[in-house]
Amino acid sequence: MTTPGGSAPDGAWVVGSRYGQDITEASAKAIIRGASLGSWGEAQEEWHGEFDSWGTAIDGLKDGQLELSDRTDLLEGARGYCCLFMSKNWNVNGGKWITLPFDTQIGPRDDATPESNGITMGTKGLWRCDAHVTFYPPPPGWFGSTQFVVAQLSIVVMTGSTEFSRKTFDVVITSAGAETAAFSHTFVLPGPNYAVHLELKHQQSGAWIFGGTTRSALSVNKWSTGIDNALVLPTVPDGGMLS
């Protein structure tokens, strides 16, 4: 039904203003997709807003870390290092604790000073000491009736002439050849100017150890300025049977 010259009744489908002659392909597609595209456009705008907010947050995180790139001052409180080696090979007497002469510095040092065959640490905090000792291949007849000798090595921390902390390591010297022991001790210093050295004890008349940078080392590294839980318990009671 057409309505030439009149108004279309309610609900009638009206095609253009010239009985459909003014409709193009583009306008037809717009009529068909108009509602759908509108809804999709609104959804896209909402998602774009979400992405924008996340992007802003991520940019903020990146910027915050970049601001710390040149803040080396944040590390200064935990900095400390020194490394020594023995400049000679030594024959160490048996039957008592003897301090090994780590006497030559290798590399730079910071907040730690070579002193009295060991290292003095300049500030309080959490420190770690690493040691490396190598025994010569034992000579014929050195073992006697056995094929091994037990020795002990101790990293000892001192405050003045008083022992503050000791970590002892049991090693076995055998007839197989040279023996190397590498070990560490981590400790908390409540104040400055504590010193650390390395002691050796064995039961033979003498035991040769290597010096040099390849087979001997004593070093300290500072990890933190904190002094929490600075416990020193050389002995503890038995705890019973574990099962």
C-alpha positions, 0 to 999 in steps of 0.5 A: 500500500502506498501513501502518495501525498499523505502521511504514513500510518503508525508502524508503516515501513517507510523507505526513503523520501522518494519511494526508495529511489534515494536509497544507496548501498551505503545507506542501506547498510547503515540502516541494517547495521546501525543498532548493532554497530552502536552497541559494539562501539559502546563496548569498545569504548568501555574496553579502551577505557579499561586498557587506558587505566591499566596502561597508566598504572603500568607506566607508573610502575616502570617510572618508579623503578627507573627513578632508582636506576642511579640510586647507588646510595641505597646500597652503601649501607650493605657494602663491605668486602676484602679478600686475602691469600697466603703469600707462602706455602707453610708447614703447620705444626700439629697438636694445637690450634695455629692461625694461618697467615693470610697476609696478602690482599687481592682485589679492592676492599671496602669497610674491611682491612687486612690485619694480623693474618686476618681481616677486621670488619669496620661496621656492624651487620650481617657478614659472611666469611669464606675460606679455601685451604689446600693440603699438600699430598702427604709424604710416604710414611706420614700416616703411620698405620692408617691411611688418613689423618683427621684435621680441623679448620675453624673460622674464628671471629674475635672482638679484641682478645675475646673470641666472639664466634667460631665455626669448625669444620672437620676434614680428612687428609688421605693418601689419595693426593692433595686435599682441598677444603672450602667452607664459610661462616655467616655471623652478625656483628653487633658493632664495628672492628671485629676481626676474623682469622682461620685456624688449623689443628691436626695431630701429626708432626707437621702438615704442609699447606699451599699458599697462592691465589689458586689454592688459598683464600680468606674473604669477607662480604657484608650482606646487611646492616641489620643485627637481629638474632645475633645468637652465639650458642657454641654448645646446645643440649641433646634433643632426643631421638628423631624418627 
